[in-house]
Amino acid sequence: RMKTGILLFVCVFVLLSIAALGVLPDGLPTERFFVSTNNKLNQPPKGWENLVNESRLLFSPTFLPKNQAELMATVGNGYVATRILSDTIFMAGVYSGYLDITPSHRARIPSTVNFHVDTNNNQYGTFELIGFGLDLEYAVFYMRTNFTSKFSSQHGAFIEQRWYAHREIRQLLVSEIHVHPWSTSSSYEPPLTIPLVNNPGQPSTDISFSPYRESNPKVFEGYITKTETNSSLRVKIGYAFTPVPSNLSVPSSRSSPSSYYFLSTFRSSLDSPRPAIDSLVDYDTFYTLRQNLFESHINATIFNLSSSLIHLTAKNDSTSVKDILALSQAINSSLYYILSSAREDWPWSLSPGGLASDGYNGHSFWDAETWMWPTILFFHPSLAKTLLQYRFNTISGAEIKAKDNNYKGSMFSWESAFTGEECTPTWAATGKYEQHITGDIAFAMRQYWWFTEDITWAKTVGWPMIRSIADFWTSRVEQATIKNKQYYVINNVIPPDEYHFGNNSVYTNAVAQISLDFAIELAEYLNITPPSIWYKISSNLYFPFNSSNQIYLEYDTYNGSTIKQADVILLSFPIEWKNLNPSIAKNNLEYYSPRTDSSGPAMTWSMTAIGFLDLQEHNTAKSYFLRSFLNIQEPFKVWTETPTGGTTNFITGAGGFLQSVVNGYGGLRIVGLGVLEIKGVMYEGVDEMRMSRIGFLGRQIDVKLREREVEIRLVKGGGLVVEQGARIVRLERAGDKAVMVGGLSLFVKGE
């Protein structure tokens, strides 16, 4: 209750401060938020045109067909999320179902915001749909219409509806309707009636909701119907919301717009001892401040989203402008959908379909640490830390899995949900055999440590986790004699290429080695003596190699058959394996790329592009890079798992794509403890690439890449050194910058 009270106090203080100011944030164009018309058919309305051209807003002139409803945009804040015009809301950490049997899955809450102006209802007048807009910078979805009264064609209204999940007040989901009457006559203006259509969907089968309060606001509460294990918490959910009327009665006045606010507040027993009561208290508190909620959301979102945008400036020709606009929209939408599914103060992980989806049951896979997490680390290291905290918080589930399989330490689940125990459906062999995820988590931990040097984390989270992971690999390996030499081997695994099963997956063995090496490194840093067996195993792990083709084999008996997705090529990037030389890396890329299923997940092509960029084969890299974001679907740039379908809002693909931008063309690499390498390559048609507020070593830097120069500017903090060959530039205070030669590697280090 103390934490709840403090959170509520802070939120109210912020809102009252904004109310006292009585203004929108500085520089915020009011036309962005208020309706206006445009005479061009199917074009963005006035006030949105520039935002679309700057890749800050995505526009659609029409509703999506019913068979494409899953390609609608989503709004979320890492605590609560929904797909626009869907009948479902999800809360992070709220699952229903038993482990791998039911299985455990995101628990559905009937939507409280699945309503909109009914443009098909002509009882009170006619509607002209102006369009829909997804504001990627401020995390707001809009619907705009023009209404003409049935009783007088000289009277009507511009109508704007907004949906947003409040970035500051995590338990708050909002829809607002703003009606701006217009008139072309000075005669009497009758009231306007605006019809609404509402579809909350069927009652939830995941949560046994019952009414707690029937009046305004309505309040429901209920427990999940099935706990994840026999001993895990039966989570209780409470939510309060504004009932949706069948229509709005609007006084007709040219000078007095009318605003209607529909609030929904959500609580669970994960953060509240009395979810229904607290959701009602939250609702009453925030409803009194309803006119200021949007501004406080905008202020919070400016910090959380736009500060991490990657900005591309196109060369001054029409082809480049068009191509770079499409690329910029892909970048900004990918950032938007990933950041909408996580938050710093709520330590749950990411799932392939994001928080607004039950795709893959809302489980966390290797996707979180390997694909989505890396870009978050660069721009939001505190959020990256929170996502790793989820693994620490659920490590008991990893210990149970290790014990159940007769191993020691922590064997992380291939699919993890509420408890960390294995939730992969029983029909899938991946739950038992796809074990590289434990190494993937260790690799992410090492990247976080190298990038932040967060000593408190290292002592309290990093060391206990990596020690337990190293203990698992120590118990998992077996000794074998191969070509008259003693090795450690890892048999019976599914590699990242899930089409196959075998012994000694080279990728699995590589991340096992990284796990052991990082455990040794961190132990020595903390003046702890690591077990000698860790050194021995790391030095003698077996990695299958084909000497004729000079490639690493995917596993012992791999025969060149089709693979599902990137596997061996991941040795080049992201793990940048210490045993790999450029010649073999090139051979791996050229051998495995044509053997990869063309309908596989998009992350493959992102990693292939990075690999060829590292080899300075820029034309080949570009061809794969262009394939990497073919899975983005119009009009709201929603990712699908494959070019033709699969899981929607597939932020795993978005994460892989962002790595090809940030780590590929942007050239950012974490290469050692407190060492950031930058070796960018200019994408064809780009005049300048800017990556803002990179959170390196507790400081913030901006990086600008041009054809012949790289600029590093210190935004926050001090005490960095930029090195390029023999040249050294010190950045001692905010505003200091170093301008270095483009096309050559440079290194940023702490002093």
N, C-alpha and C positions, 0 to 999 in steps of 0.2 A: 504493500500500500504506500509505503514511503516513496518508492521509485515512481509509482503511478502519480502521486501527488506532485513530485518534483517535475516530471515530464509535463504535466498539465499546466503547472505554474509557468514553466519556460515558454510553452506554446502560447499561452494567454499573454505573457509579457511581450512576445514578438508581435502578436496581432495588435495589441494596444498601441505599441510603438508605431506601427504602420498606420493605425487609425489616427494617431496624433499628427502624423505627417500629412495624411490626406492626399497623397499623390502616388502616381505610378513611379517605378524606379527611373532614375535619371536616364535619359536617352531612349526610353521605351516608346516606340511610335504608337500612338493611340489608334491609328487606322489598322494596326495589326489585330486589334481586339474588337473593333466595331464594324458593323456590316456596311457594305457599299456594293454597288453594282458594277458590272462590266458589260459592255455591249458585244464583246467578242464571244461567240458561242463556244462553249466547252473550254474557256480559258479562265485562269484564276481571276478573281475579282480585284478591283483596285485595292491596294494595300497589301496584297499577297504576291503580286507579280515579282517584285524585287526579292522577296523572301524565297520564292521558288527558284529564281535565277541565282541566288546565293546559296542554294542547297540547304536552306534552313527550314523549309516547309515543303511538304509533299501534298499534292492537290489531286482530287478526283471530282469530276463534274457530276457523277452519278452514283447511285447505290451500286454495290457489287451484286452480281447475280447470286441467287441462293446457293448454287453449286460452288461458289467461290467465297462463301461467307467466312471460311477460316483464313482467308487472306486479308481480312480486315485488320486494321491497326489495333494495337493494344496500349493500355495505359496501366502503369504500375509504379510502385515505389520501393519494392523489395520486401514489403510487409503484406500488401494486398494488391491484387491485380485483376484485370478483366480484359477480354477482347471486346471492342466496341460492338454493340448490337448483338451480343451473345447473352445467353440466359445463365451464365455461370460466373462466379467470383471464386478466387482461390486465395488462401492465406498461407504465407511461408511457414513451414513447420507443422502444418495441420494435415495429417494423413489418416486414412481409415483403411483397414484391411490387415490381414495376418501375413507378415513376412513374405515368403515366396509362394504361398498357397493361394491367397485371394487374388492378387497379391496386395501388399500395402500400396496405396496410391493417393494422390492429392484428393482431399475431401471437398466435394462440391458444395458451394453455398448458392442458393437461388439468387439471381441477380436483382439488385435494387436499383440499377441504373440502366436497364435495358429498355429505355423508352426514348421517344423522339417525336418531333412534330410530324403529324400524320399527313404527309403531302398527298396521299391518295384519297383523302376525305374532303369532298367538295361541298359538304353540307352548309358550311358557313362562308365559303369563298374558294378561290383558286390559289394554287401555289406554283411558284416558279422556283425550282431547286437551283440555287446558286452554286453549291458544291460543298465538298468536305475538305478539311485541311488537317494534316498532322504536323504540328509545330515541334520540330526535332530539338530546338534550342530550349524551349520552355516547357516541354512535355505536356502539351494540351492538344486535345482533339476537338475540332470544330465542325458544326453543320450549319450552313447558312441558307436561308430561304427568303423569298419575297412573297408576301401574302396580299391578295386583293379581295376586299370584302364583297360578298355576294349581294349585299344590300346597297352598295354604292361603289362603282368602279373608281371613284375619285378618292377613296379611302383605303388604307391598308397598312402594312407594317413590314419592315425588315426584321427578320428574326435570326438570332444567333444562339445556338446551343453549344455549351462547352462541357467536356468531360476531362477530369484530371484526378490522379491519385496524388494527394498532397505530399510534397517532398519533405516538408518539415514535420508535419503532423502525420505520423506514419499510419495511424489507424483510420484515416479520413479519406473517403472517396466522395467526389463531388460532381454533380451535374448542375449547370446553371442555364437558364433560358432568359435571354435579354430581348425584349420586344421594343422596337423603335417605330412608333406609328408615323405615318406620313399622310399627307392630304394635298390634293391639287385644287381644292375648293375651300372657300371660307364658310361654306354652309355647315349646318349641324353635322357633327361627326358621331355616329352611333358607336357604342362599345363594340369591340372586336372579340370574336370567339375563336380561339386557336385550339383545334383538336390535337390530342396526344394519343399515341399508341404505345402500350406497355406490355411486355412479355417477360415476367420473372422466371418462366419455365416451370417444370414439374417440381414437386417437393424433392428434397435431397434424400437419396438412399444411403448416403455416407454419414449423415449427421441427423440424429433424431430430434429435429427442431419442434418446439411447441411455443405458442404465444406467451410472452411474459407481460406484454402490455398491448392492448388493442387500439388505443387512441393515437393521436399524433404527438410525438413520433411513435411508430410501431416498434416493438422490441420482440425479438425472438431469441431463444436460447436452446441449447441441446448439446448432448455428448456425441462424440464419434461412435459409430455403431460397432466398430471392431478395432481393438487395440492391435498394435504391431506385434507384440509378444504377450504372453500370459501375464507378465509382470510389469509391462510398460504402462505409462500414464494414459488414462482415458481422458483425452483432452475435451474440455467444455468450451463451447463458443457462444458468444452473445453478440448481437448486432442490433443497432437502432437505425431507423431510416425514415425519411419523409415519404408519406404515402403519395402516390402519383394519381392526380385526378384525371378524368376522361377528357377535360378540356380546360383551358385557361381563359378567364374573362378579363379582357384588357381594356381599361378606360382609354378611349381614343383621344389622344392629345399630341400635337406635333412637337411640343416642347418637353414632354414628360415621359421618357422611356420607363418601362416597367420591367422589373427584374424578379425572377423566381428562383429560389434556391432549394435544391434537393440534396440533402446531406445523408451520408451513410457512415456510421462509425462501427468499427469491429474490434472486438477483444477476444482473447482466449485465455484459458487457464495457464498458458505458458508465460504470460506476463501480468495476469490479473487474478486475484483470489475470487472475484465475483464478476465474471464477464458481462452478464446482462446489465447489472447495475452500473458498472463502470462505462459500458458503451452508452447508456442513457445519460450519465453525468457528462461524458464527453460530448454527446450530441447537444445537450442543453447549453453547455459552455460555448461550443463553437457556433451554434446557430445564432446566438446573440451577436456574434462577431462575423456573421456570414458575409457582409459586404466587404470585408477585408481579407477573406480567405484567399481569393485569387491573387491579390498583390503579394501576400506572404509566400504563396506557392511560387510565384514568379521570382521573387528575391532568392528563395532557397535554390531554385532550379538554375538560376544564372550561375551560382557557385558550383553546383553539382554536375551540371552537364556542359554548358557552353565553355567553361574554363578548360575543358579537356578536348575540345574539338580540334581535329586535324584539318588545317586549311591549305588548299591547293589554289595557286594562281595560274590560270591558263595563259599560254602564249597568245599573242594578239592576232589570231586567225580564226575563222569561223569553225573549222573542223576541230581545232584544239579546244575552243570554248565549249562546243557541244559534247565532246568526249569527256572533258574534265568535269563538266557539270554532272554527267551520269556517274562518274567515278566518285565525285564528292558526295552525291546523294547516297551512294552505296556506303561510303565511309560513315557519314553522319547517322544514317538510319541504323547501321550495325552497332555503333556506339549506343544509340538511343535504346535499342531493344535489350542489349545486355545490361546497361546500367539501370533499366527499369525493373530488373529482376533481383536486385541485391541492394543492401544498405549496410552502413557501417555498424549501426546499433542493433542489428538483428542477425546473429551468427548462424545463418542457414546457407546452404550452398546453392549452386546453380544447376539446373537440369537442362537437357538438350532443347526442350520446347519452351523454356522460360517459365516465369511464374504465372503467366496468364493461360497456361496450357497444362493439360494432364498427359501430354505426349511423353512416351516412355514412363508413364505413371508418375511423372514429376520426380523421378529418382536422380541421384547424382552419380555420374560415371567418371571415367577418366576425362571426359569432355570438359569438366569443370576446370581441372588443373592444367590440362595439356592444351586446350583450345581457347577457352574464354578468358581464363585467369591471366595469361601473360600480358595482354594489353592493359588490363586493369592495373597490374602492378606498376607500369610506367606512369600512368596518369593519376591513379588513386591508390597509392600503396597502403593506406589505412584500410581501405575496402578489401584489398587483397589479403591483408592480415586477418580481417574478419572471416573471409572465406576459408582460410586455413584453420581458423579457430573451430569451425564446424567439424573438421576432421579430428581435432583434439578433443572436442566435447563428446564425440561419438566413438572414441578409441576403444571403449569397452566392447563395442560390437565387433571391432576388428580383432580384439583379443579372444573373444568367443569363437570367431570363425577360425582363427589359428588353432585354438585348442580342439575344436571339433574335427579338424583335419590332421591332428597329431603333430602340430608344429608349435613353435614358441613365438613369443612376441606378438606383433600386430600384423594380421593379414587382412588388409582392407577389402571390403565388399565391392564386387563389381558394380552392383546397384545398391545404393544406400539411401535410406529415407529418414525415419524418425530416430531410430536407435543406433544406427550404424551396422546392424546385423544384416546378413545377406537377404536381399529382397528380389533378386533376379527370379522371374517366374520359373517354376520347376521344369518346364519344357525346354528351357534354354541352357545349353552346356556352358555358356560363358560364365555363369555364376560360380562354377566349380573350377574352371580351367583358365579363365582369362585373368591372370595374376599380376600382369605388369602394372596394374593400377597402383599397387603399393610402391613400386619404384617411381611411378609418375608423381605421386604425392611427395616423395622424398626429393625428386628433382625440383619441384615447385618450392619446397622448403629451402633448398639450397639457393635458388634464385632470389627468394625474398631476403635471405641472410646476406648474400653478396650485394644486393641492391640497397639495403637499408642499414646494415650493421646494427640492427636493433638488438642490443645486448640483453635487455630485459626479456624480450621474446625468446632469445636463444637459451636463456637459463630456465625459463619457466615453461615454455612450450616446445621450442625447437629440440633441445637435448632429450627430454623424456620421449618425444615422438620418434626421433631418428634412432635413438638407442633401441627402442622396441621394434622398429622396422628392420634394423640391422640384425637383431636377434631372430626375426622371422627368416630373413634370407640365409642366415647361418644354419638354421634348422631345415631350410627348404632344399639346399643343395645336396648333391650326392657326389661321391668320388668315383672316377672312372678312368680307365687307362685307354688313351686314344693315341695311336701311332707311337706306342712305347713311351708315352709321357703321361704323368698323372695330372688330371684336371678336375675341376669342380664343374658339374653339369646340373642343369635344371630340366627335368624331363616332364612330359605330359602337360603341355600348355597350349592354349590358343593365343596366337600372337595378335597384334593389332589387325592384321588381315584375318578376319573372322571366317573366311572360307576354308581355313586349314587348321590342322591340329598336329602337333609333333613335339620333338625334343629340341631343346636348345634354340628357342626363338632368339635370334641375335639381338633383337630389340629388348626383349625381356631380360636377357642376360646383361645387356648394357646398362639398363636402369637399375638392375640389382647391384652392379658394380658401382654405379654412381651413389646409390644408397649407402653402401659400405664406405666409400671414400669420403662422403660427406659426414658420416658418423665419426670417422677417424679425425677429420679436419676439425669438427666442432668440439670433439672431446679434447683435442690438443689445445685448442684456443681457450677452453675453459679449465685448462690444467688438470684434466682427467686422463688417466692412462687407459687407452682403449684395449680391449682384448686382442691378443696377438692373432687370433683366428680370423679377425676381420681383415687384417693385412694379407694373410695367407690366401683367403678365398678370393679377394679382389685381384690379387696378382696371378691367380691360376684359374680364373673362370674360362670356360671354353666358348669360342665364338666360331661357328662353322664358316669356312672360307673355301671358295672355289678358285684354285690357283690357275686353272686354265683360262677362265674368264676374268680373273682378278676382281671378283666381286664377293661380298659377304652373302652367304645363303640366308634366306629368310628363316629357315630351320634346317635341321640335319639332312632331311631327305627331300627338300624342295626340288621340284623337277621342271620349273618354268611355267607352270599352269597359271591361269588368270587369278589375280588377287583382288580383294575387295577394295582396298584403300592403301594410302601411304603406310609403309611399314619400315623396310630397310632404309629407305631414303631419309627417315627421321633421324638416323644417326648423324646426318649432316646438319640438319636443323629440325627441331629446336634443341636437341640435346648436345649438339656440337661435341661429339664423342672424342675423347682424347686419343683413341687408337686409330682414328680415321685420317688418312692423308688425302690431299686433293685429287690425286689420280684415281684412287679407288672410289672416292665420292662421285666423281664423274662417271665412272663405270657403273656404279649402282644406279644412278639416275637414268642413264641411257638404257640399262637392262630392264629395270622394273617399270618405268613409265609406260612403255607400250604394252605391258602385261597387266595393267591396272584396268579394272572394269570401268568403262566410260560412263556408266550410270551410277557409279559409286558416289559417296559423299564428297562435297566440294572441297573439304579441307585438303584433300590429296593434291589438288592442282595448286593451291596456295603454297604448300611446302615444296612442290616441284619447282615452282617459279623462284622461290628463295634459293633453292639449291643451284639453279642455273645462274642466278644473279651473282652468287658467290664465285662461280666459275667465270664470270664476266661474259657469259653468252647471253647478251641482252635480248636479242630477237627471239631466241627460244624461250627465255624467261617470260617475255611479254605474251607469247602465245598461250602459255599455261596460266599466266595471271588473268588474262581475259576469260579463260574458262572458269576461273575460281569464283566469279560472281555471276555466272549464268543462272544460278539458282534463286536469284532475287526476283520476286514476283511483283508486278505492278498492281495497283498504283502506289501502294504504301511501302514498297521495298521490303516486303515480308519474305524471309528466307524459307525455302523448302529443302528437305533433306537431299533430294535429287532434283535434276532439272524438270522432271515431270510430276513430282509429288513427294509422297512420304510425309514425315512429321513436318507440320507447319510451325512458323516462328522458330525455325531451327537455328538457334543462336550459336550452336556449335560451329556451323558453317560460317556465321558472321565472325566468330572469334578467329578461325583460321584465316579468313580473308584479311582481317585487321592486322594479323601478324605479317602477312605479305606486304602490307603497306608500311607498318611501323618498323619491322625488323628487316624486311626485304629492301624496298626502295628507300625507306627512311634510314635503314642501316644501323638501328640501335641494337647493341648486343651487350649483355652482361657477361664479362669474360673473366672475372675474378672478384675477390672480396674488395668491394669499394672501387671497382674499375668498370667504367662504362665506355665501350668502343662505339664510335660513330663512323660508318663507312657507307654513306648514302649514294644512291644512284638516281639520277633524274629520270622520271618516267616521261616518255615521249609526249610532248604537248604541254608539259608542266614548266612554267617559268620559275616558280618558287614553291617550296613545300615548307610549311611551318607546323611544328609540333609544340604545343604550348603547355607550360607548367608541368614539366616532367619532374616527378617527386623523388629525385635522387639523393640519397644520404640525408634525408630530412630537409634538404634545400629544394628550391624549385628553379628549373632552368627552362628557357625557351630555346628551341633549335630551329634555325632557318637554313634550308638547303637551297643553293643555286648551282648553276652549271659549273662555276669556277670558284665558289667559295662556300664556306660553312660558317655561320655565326652562332656562337653560344652566348646567351645572355642570362645573367643571374637575376632572377626575379625575387627570390626570398632566401634569406640566410646568407652565409659567407663561408670563405675558406675552401674554395675549389681550385684545382689546377687543371689547365688544359694543355696537353702535350701533343705535338705533332713533329716527329723526328727530334731534332735538337732544339726546336722552338718550344718555349714554355711560357704560358700566360697565366697569371694568377687572378682569380676573381674573388675579391675580398668583401664586397658589399653589393647590395641590390643595385642594379643598373650597370654594373661592370659587364663588359663583353669581350669576347675574343673572336676575331675574324681570321679564319684559317683557310688554307688552300683546299678547294673542292676536289673530290675524286681520290683523295688519299685518306687513309685511316687516321683518326685522332682519338685520343683517350682523355676522358674526364675522370679525375680522382679527387678524393678528399685530402686536405692538408693535415 
